[in-house]
Amino acid sequence: MNTSLSLIMSAVAAVGLLGYMYADSLEFLLRLWWGSEDYGFGLFIPFVSLVLIWRLRHRIAEVRVEKSVWGVVIITAGLLLYWVGELTTVFFILHVSLWMVIVGLTVSLIGIPRTRVIAFPLGYLLAAIPLPTFIYAGLASQLQLWSSALGVGFLQLVGVLAFREGNVIDLGSVQLQVIEACSGIRYLFPLTALALLCAYLYQDKTWKRVVLVVSAIPISILINGFRIGVIGILVELYGQGAAEGFYHLFEGWVLFMSSLGVLLLEMLILSKIPSKGVSARRVLSSANLAMSDRGARTDIPVRSSAVLRPSFPGPVYLYSVALLVPFAMASAAIDQREERPPARAQFVDFPMVLQGWKGTSLHLEKQFIDLLRFDDYVLADYRASGGSPVNFYSAYYRSQKKGQSAHSPQSCLPGGGWEISSFERVTVPSSVRSSSAIVANRVLIQKEDQRQVVLYWFKQRNRALASEYLVKFYLLWDAMTMDRTDGALVRIASLIGSGETEASADRRVMEFAMAIEPELRRFVPD
C-alpha cells in the first residue's frame, strides 16, 4: 500500500475513534469553556502547537527514526485514565486522558527522539485544558478577594473614599460588587499561556524563563486590581454606567494589552542581564526556535535542506490505533448504562414541622436551577420556638454524570460581600442509634459586622462525606460496584444574632442537623 495513503488512513481511523470516545468532553470544552471569556484563548492553543511543530519540521528530519513500544504504554495509561474520567464524571481527567493518548500515538508513530524535539508544542496543549470546576471556583473566589482589596487600596491611594466588605466595594452612593467575572482569572490564564510561549521563544538562561512564567501571576493580579480601581474612579465621576457595557469591556481589553506590554518589557529587562554565551540579539530570535545550545543535540549535524518525508506506519503504531477500538466500543456501553437508584420521596413532601422546628418553603430562581442542574431540591427557613432561623438547602442528583454533580458551597459562599473567616471539619452526632456520626464542613463567613455559620456535607449513597475529593473517589468506586452515582448536597446556615456567640449558633445548626438526619434518608436513600 502507498505509504502516504496508509498513513492517512490510519490517522483518519485514530481521529474518528478518539472523536467518538471523547465527543462529550470535547463538546463540553468547546461549548462551556472555549466559548467563554475566561478560556476563549484555549481554542487557539492547538493551532499554535501545530505552527510550532511545522516550524520544527527540518529539525525533526535531522533526528533518527526510532520506533518505541513506550507509545503503547502511554496510550494504555491514557485509556485507563479515560475510564476513571468517565466513571467519576470529571471532564478534566478526560481532557488529560485525551492528551496522553495523543502523545502516545505520536511516540508510536515517530519514536521518542523525534517526539522529544516537539515536546514543548505537545506539552503546550495542556494550557488549553481548564482546571477542575471546584479548583477553578476556589481560585476565582480567592482572586476576587485579592482584586477587591487591591482595587480599594488604589482608590484610597488616589483619595477616593472607599471601603470593602468581602467582594463588595462601597463608594458611599454606589456599591460595586466584584463578581467572579471580574476576579482577574480571565487575565491570569491567557497571560500565563502567553508567558509560557514567550519563555519557549526566549533563548536565554532557564532561570530567566522561569521568572518570566511565574511573574505572569502577580502581573495579572495587580493589573486587575488596578482595573477595578479605575472602574471605581469612573463610577465616582460618571455614574454607574461607567462600570457596565462598552466602558467595562474597553477597560478590560486595554489593561490586558497593558499586562502583555509589561511582560514584554520584563523580557527586555531580563535580556539586558548578562548571560554567558548568549547575545541579546539571539534572545528573541525566532530563527533559533527550540534550538538553543542547551536543547539541541550536538551529535547530529544540522542540514537546513533536510525534508520530513512520510514513512510507512510501523506495527507498533498500527497496534496503538487498534488498541482504541475496544475502548471505543466499551465507551458506548458506559454511556448507555442505566442506573437504578432506590425509590425515594420527593423533596416537595419534606416535612415543614419536625422535632419542634417549623419551616417555610422557599424557591430558587430559575438561573440557579439551570446552573446547578439538580433533579430535585428543598429550600426552607426553619425556626424553633423563640429561636433564630436556620436556612436549610439540599439538592439531589439521580445520576452524577459528566457535567451534573453536587456543587461545593465552598466555591460560592464568598459572594454578595461575604468572605470566609474560618473553615474546619466537625462531627455531627447521629440521632439514629444504628448510624455513625456525620463528619461535616463548618464554615464561618462574615460581612462587615454580620456573621453566619454554615454547615454542609455530601450525602452520597450510604456515606456522609465532607471531602470533595472523596466524593469523586466514591463516585468511581460505587459506579463500578453498585452501578449507582446518585447523591445530594446538604447545607444548613444560620446568622449569628446581635450579642450572640458562635457557640450558640453552632448548637442551633447542630441540633437542626440532628433533627433532619432521620428524615433525610427518605429523600436521599442509602
C-alpha positions, -999 to 999 in steps of 0.1 A, spaced: 0 0 0 12 35 -7 30 50 23 11 83 23 -22 66 19 -16 41 47 -5 69 70 -36 90 61 -60 61 66 -45 51 100 -47 88 111 -83 91 100 -91 60 119 -74 73 150 -92 107 148 -125 90 142 -121 67 172 -109 95 195 -137 118 183 -163 91 192 -148 83 226 -143 119 237 -173 136 220 -190 146 252 -158 161 268 -149 179 236 -184 193 232 -182 204 269 -148 220 262 -159 239 231 -193 250 244 -187 259 280 -150 267 283 -135 277 249 -167 296 242 -163 316 274 -143 348 280 -122 330 307 -108 302 284 -116 315 250 -79 316 242 -79 278 246 -94 274 211 -61 288 196 -37 267 216 -39 236 192 -32 258 162 -3 274 179 11 240 187 7 229 151 25 260 139 54 253 163 56 217 151 56 229 115 85 253 123 104 223 137 99 200 106 135 203 95 148 197 130 126 166 132 140 154 99 175 155 113 167 131 141 168 94 135 136 74 133 133 51 163 101 31 169 92 26 205 67 5 225 66 33 250 38 48 229 16 18 237 24 22 274 14 59 274 -18 51 254 -28 24 278 -23 47 307 -43 74 290 -72 49 282 -73 37 318 -75 74 328 -104 76 303 -123 50 323 -116 69 356 -129 102 340 -160 85 326 -170 69 359 -161 99 382 -177 124 358 -146 147 359 -141 163 325 -106 174 335 -95 138 338 -110 131 303 -91 160 288 -58 149 303 -66 114 291 -70 126 255 -37 145 257 -19 114 269 -34 93 241 -23 119 215 13 119 230 13 81 230 2 79 193 29 104 185 56 83 202 43 52 185 45 69 150 78 88 152 96 75 182 109 91 214 139 110 199 116 128 174 89 133 200 115 149 222 120 176 196 83 186 197 80 181 235 70 218 241 43 220 214 28 188 227 30 199 263 17 233 254 -17 217 246 -22 213 283 -26 251 286 -59 247 267 -73 224 294 -95 241 321 -89 234 357 -114 211 375 -145 231 384 -141 231 421 -104 241 419 -113 268 394 -141 282 416 -119 282 446 -92 301 428 -117 326 413 -131 332 448 -96 339 462 -88 362 433 -120 381 438 -109 389 474 -74 399 463 -87 421 434 -112 438 457 -86 446 483 -61 459 456 -89 480 440 -98 496 473 -62 502 480 -57 520 447 -89 541 453 -78 552 487 -43 559 473 -57 585 449 -80 600 475 -113 583 468 -133 573 499 -139 535 496 -145 506 519 -145 469 513 -170 443 526 -159 410 512 -163 413 474 -183 445 476 -167 479 473 -186 507 490 -182 541 474 -208 558 495 -236 565 470 -227 534 449 -217 499 457 -196 478 433 -197 440 435 -165 423 423 -182 393 407 -164 361 395 -161 376 360 -141 405 375 -118 382 396 -90 386 371 -90 349 363 -96 358 326 -63 377 327 -44 351 346 -49 321 323 -43 337 289 -14 358 302 2 326 317 -3 308 284 14 337 266 42 338 292 49 301 285 50 307 248 73 337 253 96 317 276 99 290 249 109 315 223 131 333 248 166 318 240 183 326 273 191 311 307 165 287 323 161 309 354 150 338 333 124 317 316 111 306 349 109 341 362 90 352 331 63 325 335 60 329 373 57 367 370 26 364 349 6 356 381 14 387 401 12 409 369 -23 397 362 -35 401 398 -20 436 401 -33 448 367 -68 435 376 -67 453 410 -57 485 391 -86 479 367 -111 477 395 -97 509 409 -100 526 376 -136 515 373 -143 529 408 -129 563 398 -150 563 366 -181 554 386 -173 582 410 -170 607 381 -196 594 356 -220 572 375 -229 535 375 -230 533 337 -192 535 336 -190 501 352 -211 484 325 -213 478 288 -186 492 264 -167 510 291 -162 478 311 -152 458 280 -129 486 268 -112 489 302 -107 451 302 -90 449 268 -68 480 273 -55 467 306 -50 432 293 -28 446 265 -10 466 292 -3 434 311 11 419 279 32 451 274 46 446 310 55 410 301 74 421 270 91 449 290 102 423 315 117 402 287 137 432 275 150 439 311 160 403 315 178 403 282 200 431 295 212 409 323 245 394 310 243 356 303 274 337 294 274 326 258 241 343 249 238 375 230 209 400 233 202 396 196 197 359 200 174 362 229 142 368 209 153 353 176 125 330 163 151 315 139 165 297 168 131 283 178 136 254 202 173 251 190 192 267 219 226 253 228 210 235 258 183 219 238 200 209 205 217 176 201 254 182 195 259 147 178 235 155 149 246 177 121 221 204 111 212 204 74 187 230 66 179 212 34 166 181 53 130 173 44 105 154 66 90 126 45 62 103 54 72 68 63 51 36 64 34 32 98 51 5 117 34 -23 136 36 -5 169 17 25 156 -9 3 139 -13 -17 171 -17 16 190 -46 26 167 -62 -8 170 -60 -5 208 -85 23 206 -112 1 191 -122 -20 222 -122 12 243 -144 30 218 -169 0 219 -168 -1 256 -175 37 259 -208 31 242 -217 7 269 -208 32 296 -230 59 280 -259 35 277 -257 21 312 -289 26 332 -285 35 368 -312 23 392 -311 42 424 -336 32 451 -370 47 453 -372 80 472 -397 106 484 -398 139 466 -385 170 484 -418 187 479 -430 164 507 -402 173 531 -419 180 565 -421 216 575 -427 206 611 -402 183 628 -390 180 664 -401 215 675 -389 232 642 -414 249 619 -404 257 584 -414 279 555 -407 267 520 -387 289 496 -379 287 459 -347 292 439 -345 315 409 -345 298 375 -310 309 367 -297 290 397 -317 259 389 -303 259 353 -268 264 366 -269 237 394 -287 211 372 -301 190 401 -331 166 398 -348 177 430 -342 202 458 -356 217 490 -350 252 503 -367 264 535 -362 286 566 -368 268 599 -373 283 634 -376 267 668 -399 284 693 -383 317 703 -351 309 684 -332 324 655 -340 310 620 -320 283 602 -318 280 564 -319 245 550 -310 235 514 -304 202 498 -300 193 461 -305 157 449 -289 142 418 -303 110 405 -272 104 384 -240 124 388 -228 120 352 -205 144 334 -214 180 340 -240 172 365 -229 167 401 -232 182 436 -218 218 436 -195 225 465 -206 255 487 -170 264 493 -168 279 458 -200 301 461 -201 311 498 -178 341 493 -204 361 474 -226 392 480 -200 407 502 -194 376 524 -160 362 529 -148 330 547 -133 337 581 -127 301 592 -131 266 577 -129 233 597 -142 198 600 -167 190 627 -186 159 639 -224 159 639 -238 133 663 -263 109 647 -298 109 662 -303 74 648 -288 47 671 -277 25 643 -259 52 624 -224 67 629 -217 104 634 -216 127 604 -183 145 595 -193 179 580 -176 211 570 -182 240 593 -176 274 577 -178 309 594 -185 336 568 -185 374 576 -197 406 561 -190 438 580 -205 431 615 -226 402 603 -215 366 608 -230 334 597 -223 297 605 -226 273 576 -226 235 579 -225 212 549 -217 177 538 -223 154 508 -248 125 513 -236 100 487 -254 67 487 -247 52 522 -220 77 531 -218 112 545 -187 129 532 -170 162 538 -142 160 512 -149 168 476 -120 145 466 -136 116 485 -169 123 467 -151 118 434 -133 87 446 -166 70 458 -183 80 426 -158 59 407 -160 30 432 -198 29 435 -203 33 397 -182 1 393 -195 -19 423 -231 -6 428 -240 9 394 -251 40 412 -239 76 413 -269 93 430 -264 116 459 -271 150 474 -255 181 490 -269 191 524 -263 226 536 -275 243 568 -268 280 576 -277 304 604 -269 340 612 -252 348 645 -275 373 662 -265 405 678 -249 397 712 -250 360 704 -219 338 705 -206 315 678 -211 286 702 -249 293 704 -252 294 666 -232 262 663 -256 244 687 -285 256 667 -272 243 633 -261 210 651 -295 205 666 -312 211 633 -288 187 615 -297 160 641 -334 167 636 -333 163 598 -310 134 596 -336 106 601 -360 124 577 -333 129 551 -329 92 545 -363 90 528 -354 117 503 -317 108 498 -317 70 502 -287 49 513 
